[in-house]
Amino acid sequence: CSLISNIVPLEIPRMGGILPATGQTESYNKFDDGFYLAGCNKGYTDNNDGTITDNCTGLMWIKHGLGLGANNGTTTTWDNAIDFCNNLDFAGYTDWRLPNYKELFSIVDFGTQSAPVINKNYFGVKPDRYWTSSVWKEHREYPGPVYYVYTIDFSNGKTYRVNIKDEPLTDFYILPVRGPDGPDVLPVTNTNQYRQGDDGDWQKGCNLEIQINEDGTKTDPCTNLMWQHVQLDGAYCSWEKAVEYAENSDFAGYRDWRLPNIQELLLTDSVRYRGLSHAWDYWSSTAYYFDNNQHWYLGNYVKRGETKTSNQNHFSFHWDIRLLFVRNIDD
């Protein structure tokens, strides 16, 4: 990367934000996720009826992932998971559904150092993979389109894809969700509809159009985040250099660019962000809680939308490197 050195760090107050924070509160490296603490402080309300409400998103969740509201804590196929949630009558509510992958990812706690990676004071889930309702259609000339369903692993927080046609009988756990009853906080995923009752059918989430600004930036009115897409002139870029590049950027006259955390970065895996993110891997500022020498990145190069971790000195040997920088816009 072509970089400017000798960054002078500033005293950064905790940032506000519409999106939930990652939960990472310890800073392992200057300018990382724990340094900025961007986002809405994670917090939950126990409704004392077997449900939990996320104070940031307004989403209501089944509390006991091993109870009646979650298929008695047993695994099931994706089709059965959707049907179970859509037909669930629990705590006086009948509008339960299988969460999309951004909703389920929003309750992963990236600050915990023991599995399952979730706030254990409120949720009882297995340290295992859970279904989401989101389907990604991958276009191929032969043998035709491939449909992948996203899952999230609460043993480590990573997202994985399952080929729904090749593996229709694969079993994972479920955690139903409903709401929010107020305005949508999380953006819509814009994933494809594969069947009735899936994410593409529900289309839950904020769907305000991304604003393309004359200065080359893009603003998401759903999240109050401004984005900058960067193409470097080198053939590789470590995490440390990516952070340094973000901190030195004065693109469009702004000096408060930063590397996005993993919650923010996952947002870009969406049709709404078409033209901003591409089929490349992108670093986040979030450290891997089990090994803080590793950091999370969004893997779009081989398996789109999968979140992974890598050593911070790892070099990506693609033809060119893509970075995404973000800043909070003024209220």
N, C-alpha and C positions, 0 to 999 in steps of 0.2 A: 504494500500500500504506500502511496505517497502521503506522508503525514507531517504535521507540524508538532514539534516536541515542546517540552517545558510547560505543561498545563498548570495554571494557577487555580487550585481548587477554591470554590466559594462555599460559604456556609449556606447550605440548602435546607430550607424548612420543609416539613412534611407537606407534600403536594395533596391537593384535593383531587377528586376525580369521580366520574360517574361509575366507571367500571370497578368491580371488587379488586382490592389489592391481592397480591399473590399469597400473602401470609408470611413472606420472608421479611423478618425484622432485623436480622443481623447482617451487617455489611462485612463481606470477606475481602472485597477489593474496592478501592475508591471509584465512585461513579456507578456502582452496581445497583441491583434492585434494592438491597437493604440500605443503601446510601440515600436513594431518593424516596423510597417508601411511597411510590405513586399509587393512587387509587383510593377507593372507599375502604375504610377500615373494616375488615371482616367481622361480622357480628350476627348472631342468630337469636331468635326468640322461640322458646319452647312453649307451644300453645296448649300443653297439658291434655292433648287429645290424640296423641300419637303422631302429631305433625310438628314440623319445624319451619319457621319462616326466616328466610334470608333477609336481613335488615338492609342490605345494599341493593338487591335486585327485586325484592318483593315476592320472589318465588317461594311457594310452599312445597315442602318435601315430606315424604314419609320418613319418620324418625328411625324406626327400627327396620333395618335392612334384612333382618332375620324373621320378621313377623308377618302377620296376615296381609298387611298392605304391600308386601314385597315378595309375594309368592312363597311365603314361609321360608325365605332365605335359601331357596333351591334354584338351581340353574334351569334355563329353558332356552328354546330356540328364539331367534329374532322375531319370527312371525307370532309365536305365542306370547312373547314379551309385549309386543304392541297390542295384541288383543286383550291381554290381561289388564294392562294399564287403562286402555280405553273403556273397559267394562267395569273398572273398579269403583265400588261405592264404599268410601271410607271417611270417617269423621264428619259425615253429613255432606260430603262433596262427591259429585259424580263426573267432574270434568278433569279427571286425572289423565295423564298421558305419559308416554316414554319420553324422557328429556332429549333435546337435541345435544350435539356434542359440545357446544359452547356453554350451554346451561350446566351440563354435568361437569365440565372442566372448571367452571367457576367456583365449585365448592371443594376442589382439590386444594389442600393446604401445603404450600411449598416451603413452609417454615418448620414443619414437623420433621423429626428425625427418626420416626418409627412408624411402621406400617400398622394399619392402613393410613394413608396420607390424607387425612380429613380431620376436622375438629371432633375428637372422640368424646368430648363433653356433651355433644348434641346428636351425633350420628353413630349408629351401630351398623357398620358394613364390613364385609369380608375384604381382606387384602388380596383382591383378585379383580378380574376383568368384568366390567359392567357394560351392558348394551346401551347405545344411544339410538335415536330414531333417524339419524342423519345418514343419507346415502350419497355417495359421490359416483357420478357416471363418468367413466374414463373411455374416451372414444378410441377405438382401434379399427383399422381396416380389416384385420383378420384376427380372431374369428368374429368380430363385431364388438359392440359396447360391452364393457365389464362394469359391474355394479359392486361397489364396496360399501360396507356399513362400518361406521366408526365405533370403536369401543375404547373405554378408558380403564386403565389398570390402577386400582387403588393400592397396590403394593408398592408402586413407585411414581405414579402420576403420569405415566406415558400414555399416549394415544396410539392405537393400532387400527389397521383396516382388516376387514374380513370380506373375502369374495363371496357374496351372498348366494351366487348360483352354484359355485363349486363346493361350498361348505354350508348347505342349507340346514344341516342338522347340528351345527355347532351350538353348544350350550354355554351361556354366560348368565350372570346375575342381573337383577333389575332394581332400580330405585325410582319409583314414580314421582312425578312433579305435577303441579298445577299452577295456574296464574301466569303472570302477576295480576292482581286485581286492579292495580293502578297502571300508570304508563309503563311501557316496555323500556327496560334499561339496557339489556343486552341486544345487540344488533341481530337481525335475521341472518340465518346462515345461507339462504338461497341455494340449498342443496336440491337435488333432483327428487321428484316424486317417483317412488317405485311401487308403492301400494297405498291403499287407503289407511289413514291413521299414522303415517310416518311424518318426518319433519317437513318434507316437501309438500305434504298435504296440509299440515297445520300452518306452516309459514309464520311461526311465532317469533316476535322480536321487532325491534325498531327498524323501519325500512326507509328512512329519509335518505334522499339521494346524496351521494358524496359530492362535495363542491370542488370543482377544479378551479384553482386560483390562477390569476394572471402571472404571479411570481414563480410559478412552477411547483407550488405546494398543493396538497389536497387536504381538505378539511372534512372530518366526519361529524355531522351535527348530532349524531346519536351518542357520541362519546366525548365531544369537545376536545378531540385530539387532532392535531395537524401533523401530516406525514410528509417526509421527503424521501424520494428514492435515489439511491446513490450507486453509480457504477464506477468502480475503481479501475485504475490503469495497471494494476498488478495482477498476478496469476494466483495469489493466495492472500489470506488475511486471517491472522489469529484473533482470538477474542479480545486480547489486550489492545491490539492495534485498532480493532473495530470501535472499542470504547473511546480510544484516544481520538480517532477520526471524528466521532460524533461530538465529543466535547469541544473540538476545535472548529466545528462547522459554524459558519456565519451565513449560511444559505438564506436568501431572501431577506437578509437584514436581521435575522434572529440569532441570538447567542445562547439560547437555552435548549438546544437540541440535545437529545440523549438517546441511548440505545433502549428500545422498548423492552418492558418485561414480558414474560411468556404469555400472560393473560392478554396483553395488548397485541402482541405479535400474532396470536392465533386468530385475531379478528380479520387479518388480511387474507386469510384463506377463505375467500368469499367472492362471489360474483360482483358484489358491491364494490370491491376493491380492484376490479379488473383494470389493468393498466398500471397498477401500483406495484403489486407483487407479481413475481414471475416464477417459472419452474426452476427455482434455485433454493439453496439452503440459506437460512437467515439466522444470525446470532440474536439471542436475547440477553438481557442484563441479569437474568435470574440464575443463581447458583444452584447446583444439584445438592440437596440437603444431605445425601449420604456420602458425598465426596465433593467438598466445596472447591476443589481444583477443577471441577467440571462445571459447565454451564449448559443451560437448555438452549436448543435451537429448533426452529421449525423446518422440518425436512420436506421440501417441495421438489427436490431434484429427482428422486427415484420414486418415493411413495408420498404423494401429495397429502399434506395435512397431518402427518405424523409428527408428534413432538418427541425429540430425542435429546440425549446429552452427549457431550464430547469434552475432552481435555481442553482447557482454555488456550493451550499452545498448539492445538490442532490446526493444520493448514488444509484448506479446501482447494483441491487442484482442478477446478473447473476452468474453462477458457476465460471467463471473467467473473468477478465477484460482485454480488449484489448485496447491498446493505439497506436497511430501512431505519430511518431516524424519526423520532417522534417528539412532539412538545405539546404541553397543555395550552390551549388557547385561552385568552383572557375571558373572564365571565362577562 
